[in-house]
Amino acid sequence: MALKAEHEIHKRRFSRNLGVGLVLAGFVALVFGLSVVKITNIGPIQGFDHVVRPELTEPAE
């Protein structure tokens, strides 16, 4: 005789928790993949440092 019998509700909870875990892992993988694609597809990044950059201003003629 088992000391701790597993009830039917534990089996249902485990399957539900497994499903939620797989959905969460899929969401994390999706966000990671989108982040990698976005980072690799953009060009050089110039930060906002409160300094006038000549390449962004129109030439005065």
C-alpha positions in Angstrom: 0.0 0.0 0.0 1.3 3.4 -1.0 1.9 5.9 1.8 0.8 8.8 -0.4 -1.9 8.0 -2.9 -2.1 10.3 -5.9 -5.6 11.6 -6.3 -7.3 12.2 -9.7 -7.2 15.9 -9.2 -3.4 15.9 -9.0 -3.2 14.3 -12.5 -5.5 17.0 -13.9 -3.5 19.7 -12.3 -0.3 18.3 -13.6 -1.6 18.2 -17.2 -3.0 21.8 -16.9 0.3 23.0 -15.4 2.3 21.3 -18.1 0.1 23.0 -20.8 0.6 26.4 -19.1 4.3 25.8 -18.9 4.5 24.9 -22.6 2.5 28.0 -23.6 4.8 30.2 -21.4 7.9 28.6 -22.9 6.5 29.2 -26.4 5.8 32.8 -25.6 9.4 33.3 -24.2 10.8 31.7 -27.3 8.7 34.0 -29.5 9.8 37.2 -27.7 13.4 36.0 -27.8 13.2 35.3 -31.5 11.5 38.6 -32.3 14.2 40.4 -30.3 17.0 38.7 -32.1 15.5 39.4 -35.5 14.9 43.1 -34.6 18.4 43.5 -33.2 20.1 41.9 -36.2 18.1 43.7 -38.9 18.7 47.3 -37.8 21.7 49.4 -38.7 23.9 51.4 -36.5 22.1 52.9 -33.5 22.7 56.5 -32.4 21.6 57.2 -28.9 19.9 60.4 -27.7 22.6 62.3 -25.9 21.4 65.9 -26.1 24.0 66.8 -28.7 23.3 68.2 -32.2 24.3 65.6 -34.9 25.2 67.1 -38.2 23.8 64.1 -40.2 20.3 64.8 -38.8 20.1 68.5 -39.6 19.5 69.9 -43.0 22.4 71.6 -44.7 22.1 75.4 -44.7 22.4 76.7 -48.2 
